[in-house]
């Protein structure tokens, strides 16, 4: 597996009613230590949210999801978590929570290019 890089990823989910444990995928976060890569793609569909008969505010939810990207980028204006190193940010973002925004378990894999792998997983799991 020469040339391949170990990466970890998790699916970002919205759980409109936590007590029902129903969710839909809205994003992917991917971390690759050897490529010094941490990024996420997020796409929130208002139609999907409404299909769950949710009373959640779409714009508040979108703002909270955008915080994932800010933390990945290291933008400390939004969160002091963004000041942590890449692995710590990834672990914090993917930690188990019982809130409206949750992540799946972390899954490992190997890739040549972390950015391309993130795009592929996002297309497969979210779009």
Backbone as a printed PyTorch tensor [residue, N CA C, xyz], in Angstrom:
tensor([[[  0.8280,  -1.1990,   0.0000],
         [  0.0000,   0.0000,   0.0000],
         [  0.8670,   1.2560,   0.0000]],

        [[  1.9580,   1.1690,  -0.7010],
         [  2.8580,   2.3050,  -0.7720],
         [  2.1610,   3.4880,  -1.4300]],

        [[  2.3220,   4.6560,  -0.8610],
         [  1.7040,   5.8540,  -1.4040],
         [  0.3110,   6.1220,  -0.8740]],

        [[ -0.2690,   5.1550,  -0.1800],
         [ -1.6010,   5.3600,   0.3820],
         [ -1.4930,   5.9580,   1.7790]],

        [[ -2.4520,   6.7960,   2.1060],
         [ -2.4630,   7.4970,   3.3870],
         [ -3.6780,   7.0580,   4.2040]],

        [[ -3.4510,   6.7730,   5.4790],
         [ -4.5350,   6.4320,   6.3860],
         [ -5.3720,   7.6800,   6.6450]],

        [[ -6.6880,   7.5360,   6.5630],
         [ -7.5750,   8.6440,   6.8940],
         [ -8.7030,   8.1270,   7.7710]],

        [[ -9.3880,   9.0610,   8.4230],
         [-10.5510,   8.7520,   9.2350],
         [-11.6590,   9.7140,   8.8330]],

        [[-12.8890,   9.2110,   8.8330],
         [-14.0040,  10.0880,   8.4990],
         [-15.2290,   9.7150,   9.3160]],

        [[-16.1530,  10.6570,   9.3930],
         [-17.4470,  10.4250,  10.0350],
         [-18.5020,  11.1690,   9.2320]],

        [[-19.7010,  10.6310,   9.2710],
         [-20.8400,  11.2610,   8.6130],
         [-21.5020,  12.2040,   9.6060]],

        [[-21.7850,  13.4190,   9.1700],
         [-22.4780,  14.4000,  10.0120],
         [-23.9720,  14.2520,   9.7510]],

        [[-24.7280,  14.1340,  10.8250],
         [-26.1620,  13.8770,  10.7080],
         [-26.9690,  14.9190,  11.4600]],

        [[-28.1770,  15.1320,  10.9700],
         [-29.1540,  15.9450,  11.6980],
         [-30.1990,  14.9870,  12.2420]],

        [[-30.4690,  15.1200,  13.5260],
         [-31.4540,  14.2890,  14.2200],
         [-32.5580,  15.2360,  14.6990]],

        [[-33.5760,  15.4650,  13.8540],
         [-34.5890,  16.4850,  14.1780],
         [-35.3030,  16.2530,  15.5110]],

        [[-35.5710,  15.0060,  15.8210],
         [-36.2050,  14.6810,  17.1010],
         [-35.3860,  13.5610,  17.7340]],

        [[-34.5150,  13.9350,  18.6410],
         [-33.5470,  13.0070,  19.2200],
         [-34.2300,  11.7920,  19.8420]],

        [[-35.3860,  11.9970,  20.4530],
         [-36.0710,  10.8800,  21.1060],
         [-36.5360,   9.8140,  20.1170]],

        [[-36.7140,  10.1800,  18.8510],
         [-37.1370,   9.2070,  17.8310],
         [-35.9540,   8.5320,  17.1370]],

        [[-34.7670,   9.0800,  17.3110],
         [-33.5290,   8.5520,  16.7400],
         [-33.5560,   8.4860,  15.2120]],

        [[-34.3790,   9.3030,  14.5790],
         [-34.3900,   9.3950,  13.1180],
         [-33.3930,  10.4670,  12.7020]],

        [[-32.7150,  10.2330,  11.6130],
         [-31.7130,  11.1990,  11.1750],
         [-31.5970,  11.1960,   9.6660]],

        [[-30.9480,  12.2250,   9.1500],
         [-30.5400,  12.2390,   7.7450],
         [-29.1430,  12.8270,   7.6580]],

        [[-28.3790,  12.3470,   6.6830],
         [-26.9870,  12.7590,   6.5100],
         [-26.9130,  14.1460,   5.8790]],

        [[-26.0670,  14.9870,   6.4570],
         [-25.9010,  16.3460,   5.9360],
         [-24.4430,  16.6840,   5.6140]],

        [[-23.5160,  15.8240,   5.9810],
         [-22.1290,  16.1670,   5.7210],
         [-21.1730,  15.0470,   6.0350]],

        [[-19.9030,  15.3170,   5.7350],
         [-18.8090,  14.3830,   6.0000],
         [-17.6390,  15.1950,   6.5200]],

        [[-16.9650,  14.6630,   7.5330],
         [-15.7360,  15.2640,   8.0410],
         [-14.6320,  14.2280,   7.8770]],

        [[-13.4790,  14.6610,   7.3650],
         [-12.3920,  13.7330,   7.0830],
         [-11.0760,  14.3020,   7.5960]],

        [[-10.3020,  13.4260,   8.2500],
         [ -8.9930,  13.7860,   8.8010],
         [ -7.9440,  12.8110,   8.2780]],

        [[ -6.8270,  13.3530,   7.7890],
         [ -5.7010,  12.5430,   7.3260],
         [ -4.4220,  13.1430,   7.9170]],

        [[ -3.8520,  12.4470,   8.8900],
         [ -2.6700,  12.9530,   9.5930],
         [ -1.4950,  13.1880,   8.6560]],

        [[ -1.1800,  12.1940,   7.8090],
         [  0.0150,  12.3000,   6.9690],
         [ -0.0770,  13.4120,   5.9270]],

        [[ -1.2960,  13.7970,   5.5450],
         [ -1.4600,  14.9010,   4.5960],
         [ -1.7980,  16.2170,   5.3090]],

        [[ -1.7940,  16.1880,   6.6390],
         [ -2.1410,  17.3750,   7.4540],
         [ -3.4570,  17.9780,   6.9480]],

        [[ -4.4570,  17.1110,   6.8560],
         [ -5.7220,  17.4900,   6.2350],
         [ -6.8670,  17.2860,   7.2110]],

        [[ -7.6810,  18.3060,   7.3710],
         [ -8.9340,  18.2260,   8.1100],
         [ -9.9130,  19.1450,   7.4010]],

        [[-11.0240,  18.5590,   6.9390],
         [-12.0160,  19.3620,   6.2390],
         [-13.3610,  18.6610,   6.3240]],

        [[-14.3880,  19.4160,   6.0290],
         [-15.7250,  18.8270,   5.9740],
         [-16.5190,  19.5020,   4.8700]],

        [[-17.4550,  18.7520,   4.3350],
         [-18.4380,  19.2760,   3.3850],
         [-19.7960,  19.0850,   4.0320]],

        [[-20.6270,  20.1140,   3.9270],
         [-21.9590,  20.0730,   4.5240],
         [-22.9710,  20.5970,   3.5180]],

        [[-24.1190,  19.9420,   3.4510],
         [-25.2210,  20.3880,   2.5980],
         [-26.5350,  20.0880,   3.3200]],

        [[-27.2000,  21.1300,   3.7550],
         [-28.4570,  20.9780,   4.4800],
         [-29.6210,  21.2880,   3.5420]],

        [[-30.5280,  20.3380,   3.4200],
         [-31.7020,  20.5010,   2.5750],
         [-32.9020,  20.8820,   3.4360]],

        [[-33.4720,  22.0390,   3.1460],
         [-34.6490,  22.4710,   3.9010],
         [-35.8230,  21.5290,   3.6500]],

        [[-35.9310,  21.0030,   2.4390],
         [-37.0080,  20.0660,   2.1080],
         [-36.8980,  18.7910,   2.9430]],

        [[-35.6800,  18.2750,   3.1010],
         [-35.4990,  17.0760,   3.9310],
         [-35.8640,  17.3730,   5.3840]],

        [[-35.4160,  18.5100,   5.8560],
         [-35.7160,  18.8820,   7.2360],
         [-37.2280,  18.9540,   7.4550]],

        [[-37.9410,  19.5620,   6.5210],
         [-39.3950,  19.6870,   6.6360],
         [-40.0920,  18.3350,   6.5200]],

        [[-39.4870,  17.4000,   5.7900],
         [-40.1010,  16.0780,   5.6410],
         [-40.1370,  15.3150,   6.9660]],

        [[-39.3110,  15.7210,   7.9060],
         [-39.3160,  15.1130,   9.2320],
         [-40.2940,  15.8360,  10.1690]],

        [[-41.0700,  16.7380,   9.6070],
         [-42.0270,  17.5230,  10.3800],
         [-41.3390,  18.1660,  11.5900]],

        [[-40.1930,  18.7060,  11.3140],
         [-39.3680,  19.2940,  12.3650],
         [-39.7160,  20.7610,  12.5890]],

        [[-39.6100,  21.1730,  13.8190],
         [-39.8150,  22.5760,  14.1710],
         [-38.4850,  23.3010,  14.3280]],

        [[-37.4050,  22.6630,  13.9230],
         [-36.0900,  23.2830,  14.0200],
         [-35.9920,  24.4660,  13.0750]],

        [[-35.2760,  25.4730,  13.4900],
         [-35.0410,  26.6320,  12.6410],
         [-33.9180,  26.3070,  11.6530]],

        [[-34.2490,  26.3360,  10.3690],
         [-33.2950,  25.9800,   9.3210],
         [-32.0290,  26.8270,   9.3940]],

        [[-32.1660,  28.1270,   9.6040],
         [-31.0090,  29.0250,   9.5820],
         [-30.1160,  28.8270,  10.8090]],

        [[-30.7120,  28.5380,  11.9660],
         [-29.8980,  28.2300,  13.1480],
         [-29.1230,  26.9380,  12.9480]],

        [[-29.7860,  25.9580,  12.3780],
         [-29.1490,  24.6780,  12.1160],
         [-28.0020,  24.8420,  11.1160]],

        [[-28.2440,  25.6060,  10.0800],
         [-27.2120,  25.8660,   9.0640],
         [-26.0090,  26.5780,   9.6900]],

        [[-26.2770,  27.5190,  10.5740],
         [-25.2030,  28.2470,  11.2640],
         [-24.3570,  27.2880,  12.1090]],

        [[-25.0190,  26.3870,  12.8200],
         [-24.2940,  25.4180,  13.6440],
         [-23.4880,  24.4460,  12.7890]],

        [[-24.0240,  24.0440,  11.6610],
         [-23.2760,  23.1660,  10.7510],
         [-22.0720,  23.8930,  10.1520]],

        [[-22.2280,  25.1690,   9.8580],
         [-21.1090,  25.9430,   9.3140],
         [-19.9760,  26.0920,  10.3240]],

        [[-20.3000,  25.9570,  11.6050],
         [-19.2590,  26.0040,  12.6360],
         [-18.2940,  24.8280,  12.4800]],

        [[-18.7820,  23.6950,  11.9720],
         [-17.8990,  22.5610,  11.6990],
         [-16.7910,  22.9940,  10.7450]],

        [[-17.1670,  23.6660,   9.6670],
         [-16.1730,  24.1130,   8.6770],
         [-15.1920,  25.1090,   9.2930]],

        [[-15.7020,  26.0260,  10.0940],
         [-14.8260,  27.0150,  10.7420],
         [-13.8060,  26.3540,  11.6540]],

        [[-14.2580,  25.3570,  12.3940],
         [-13.3470,  24.6490,  13.2980],
         [-12.3240,  23.8500,  12.4910]],

        [[-12.7580,  23.1990,  11.4260],
         [-11.8160,  22.4690,  10.5630],
         [-10.7430,  23.4010,  10.0130]],

        [[-11.1510,  24.5850,   9.6080],
         [-10.2250,  25.5600,   9.0240],
         [ -9.3410,  26.2270,  10.0670]],

        [[ -9.6790,  26.0890,  11.3390],
         [ -8.8960,  26.7280,  12.3940],
         [ -9.2760,  28.1760,  12.6190]],

        [[-10.4850,  28.5490,  12.2340],
         [-10.9650,  29.9290,  12.4090],
         [-11.4110,  30.1140,  13.8560]],

        [[-10.5480,  30.7130,  14.6610],
         [-10.8150,  30.8500,  16.0900],
         [-11.8510,  31.9180,  16.4210]],

        [[-12.3060,  32.6730,  15.4280],
         [-13.3220,  33.6940,  15.6910],
         [-14.6290,  33.0560,  16.1330]],

        [[-14.8990,  31.8470,  15.6350],
         [-16.1460,  31.1620,  15.9750],
         [-16.0360,  30.2760,  17.2120]],

        [[-14.8520,  29.7400,  17.4800],
         [-14.7320,  28.7860,  18.5770],
         [-13.2870,  28.6340,  19.0310]],

        [[-13.0710,  28.5600,  20.3360],
         [-11.7090,  28.3070,  20.8280],
         [-11.2340,  26.8880,  20.4750]],

        [[-12.1600,  25.9960,  20.1470],
         [-11.7930,  24.6420,  19.7320],
         [-10.9420,  24.7010,  18.4620]],

        [[-11.1670,  25.7110,  17.6400],
         [-10.4190,  25.8640,  16.3900],
         [ -8.9330,  26.1060,  16.6290]],

        [[ -8.5500,  26.4530,  17.8420],
         [ -7.1330,  26.6780,  18.1660],
         [ -6.3910,  25.3810,  18.4580]],

        [[ -7.1270,  24.2980,  18.6480],
         [ -6.4950,  23.0110,  18.9250],
         [ -5.7930,  22.4640,  17.6810]],

        [[ -4.9380,  21.4600,  17.8680],
         [ -4.2870,  20.8280,  16.7190],
         [ -5.3190,  20.0130,  15.9220]],

        [[ -4.9650,  19.6100,  14.6990],
         [ -5.9120,  18.9200,  13.8200],
         [ -6.5350,  17.6690,  14.4410]],

        [[ -5.7410,  16.7590,  15.0140],
         [ -6.3820,  15.5640,  15.5650],
         [ -7.3430,  15.8880,  16.7090]],

        [[ -7.0090,  16.8480,  17.5290],
         [ -7.8920,  17.2210,  18.6470],
         [ -9.1870,  17.8340,  18.1370]],

        [[ -9.1030,  18.6500,  17.0850],
         [-10.3220,  19.2230,  16.4940],
         [-11.2140,  18.1210,  15.9220]],

        [[-10.5970,  17.1770,  15.2080],
         [-11.3630,  16.0770,  14.6300],
         [-12.0560,  15.2720,  15.7330]],

        [[-11.3200,  14.9310,  16.7780],
         [-11.8950,  14.1460,  17.8800],
         [-13.0190,  14.9100,  18.5700]],

        [[-12.8400,  16.2090,  18.7510],
         [-13.8790,  17.0130,  19.3990],
         [-15.1380,  17.0570,  18.5300]],

        [[-14.9580,  17.2840,  17.2430],
         [-16.1150,  17.3720,  16.3440],
         [-16.8590,  16.0480,  16.2140]],

        [[-16.1490,  14.9420,  16.2920],
         [-16.7810,  13.6310,  16.0920],
         [-17.1470,  12.9320,  17.4050]],

        [[-16.9860,  13.6100,  18.5210],
         [-17.3320,  13.0100,  19.8140],
         [-18.8270,  12.6780,  19.8690]],

        [[-19.1630,  11.6310,  20.5980],
         [-20.5510,  11.2000,  20.7400],
         [-21.3590,  12.2660,  21.4810]],

        [[-22.5050,  12.5850,  20.9090],
         [-23.4100,  13.5710,  21.5040],
         [-24.8410,  13.0850,  21.3430]],

        [[-25.7300,  13.5600,  22.1820],
         [-27.1500,  13.3010,  21.9380],
         [-27.8250,  14.6570,  21.7670]],

        [[-27.4800,  15.2840,  20.6480],
         [-28.0250,  16.5810,  20.2850],
         [-28.6090,  16.4770,  18.8850]],

        [[-29.0570,  17.5830,  18.3540],
         [-29.6610,  17.6040,  17.0230],
         [-28.6180,  17.3380,  15.9390]],

        [[-27.3820,  17.7630,  16.1450],
         [-26.3030,  17.4860,  15.1980],
         [-25.3900,  16.4380,  15.8220]],

        [[-25.2420,  15.3130,  15.1330],
         [-24.4270,  14.2100,  15.6300],
         [-23.5370,  13.6870,  14.5060]],

        [[-22.5000,  12.9660,  14.8960],
         [-21.6450,  12.2890,  13.9140],
         [-21.7660,  10.7890,  14.0790]],

        [[-21.5700,  10.0910,  12.9710],
         [-21.5230,   8.6360,  13.0210],
         [-20.2550,   8.2140,  13.7540]],

        [[-20.0910,   6.9280,  13.9190],
         [-18.8130,   6.4270,  14.4130],
         [-17.7480,   6.7760,  13.3860]],

        [[-16.5230,   6.8580,  13.8400],
         [-15.3990,   7.1780,  12.9490],
         [-14.9940,   5.9070,  12.2060]],

        [[-14.7910,   6.0560,  10.8990],
         [-14.4030,   4.9430,  10.0330],
         [-13.0250,   5.2340,   9.4350]],

        [[-12.1490,   4.2390,   9.3490],
         [-10.8320,   4.4290,   8.7370],
         [-10.8300,   3.9740,   7.2790]],

        [[ -9.7900,   4.3890,   6.5880],
         [ -9.5920,   3.9550,   5.2090],
         [ -8.2290,   4.4110,   4.7250]],

        [[ -7.9250,   4.1050,   3.4610],
         [ -6.6770,   4.5330,   2.8420],
         [ -6.9990,   5.2770,   1.5580]],

        [[ -6.2160,   6.3050,   1.2710],
         [ -6.4410,   7.0940,   0.0580],
         [ -5.1170,   7.6480,  -0.4570]],

        [[ -5.1610,   8.1090,  -1.6900],
         [ -4.0250,   8.8270,  -2.2620],
         [ -4.1570,  10.3250,  -1.9970]],

        [[ -5.3830,  10.8290,  -2.1070],
         [ -5.6570,  12.2630,  -1.9920],
         [ -6.8630,  12.4560,  -1.0680]],

        [[ -6.6360,  13.0390,   0.0940],
         [ -7.6940,  13.1940,   1.0960],
         [ -8.8340,  14.0760,   0.5910]],

        [[ -8.5280,  15.1260,  -0.1250],
         [ -9.5760,  16.0310,  -0.6390],
         [-10.4990,  15.2830,  -1.5980]],

        [[ -9.9250,  14.5210,  -2.4960],
         [-10.7390,  13.7610,  -3.4590],
         [-11.5650,  12.6900,  -2.7480]],

        [[-10.9900,  12.0610,  -1.7390],
         [-11.7150,  11.0400,  -0.9800],
         [-12.8890,  11.6790,  -0.2340]],

        [[-12.6910,  12.8540,   0.3320],
         [-13.7750,  13.5730,   1.0150],
         [-14.9100,  13.8550,   0.0350]],

        [[-14.5740,  14.3370,  -1.1480],
         [-15.5910,  14.6220,  -2.1670],
         [-16.3630,  13.3640,  -2.5460]],

        [[-15.6520,  12.2460,  -2.7100],
         [-16.3000,  10.9920,  -3.0980],
         [-17.2540,  10.4970,  -2.0130]],

        [[-16.8030,  10.4950,  -0.7730],
         [-17.6610,  10.0450,   0.3280],
         [-18.8740,  10.9580,   0.4660]],

        [[-18.6720,  12.2610,   0.3030],
         [-19.7680,  13.2220,   0.3920],
         [-20.8250,  12.9400,  -0.6810]],

        [[-20.3760,  12.7020,  -1.9110],
         [-21.3250,  12.3870,  -2.9850],
         [-22.0950,  11.1010,  -2.6910]],

        [[-21.3960,  10.0950,  -2.1760],
         [-22.0180,   8.7980,  -1.9020],
         [-22.9840,   8.8290,  -0.7160]],

        [[-22.6240,   9.5430,   0.3210],
         [-23.3610,   9.4440,   1.5820],
         [-24.3440,  10.5950,   1.8400]],

        [[-24.1680,  11.7170,   1.1620],
         [-25.0000,  12.8890,   1.4500],
         [-25.8410,  13.3170,   0.2630]],

        [[-25.2190,  13.4760,  -0.8900],
         [-25.9530,  13.9970,  -2.0490],
         [-26.8490,  12.9570,  -2.6980]]])
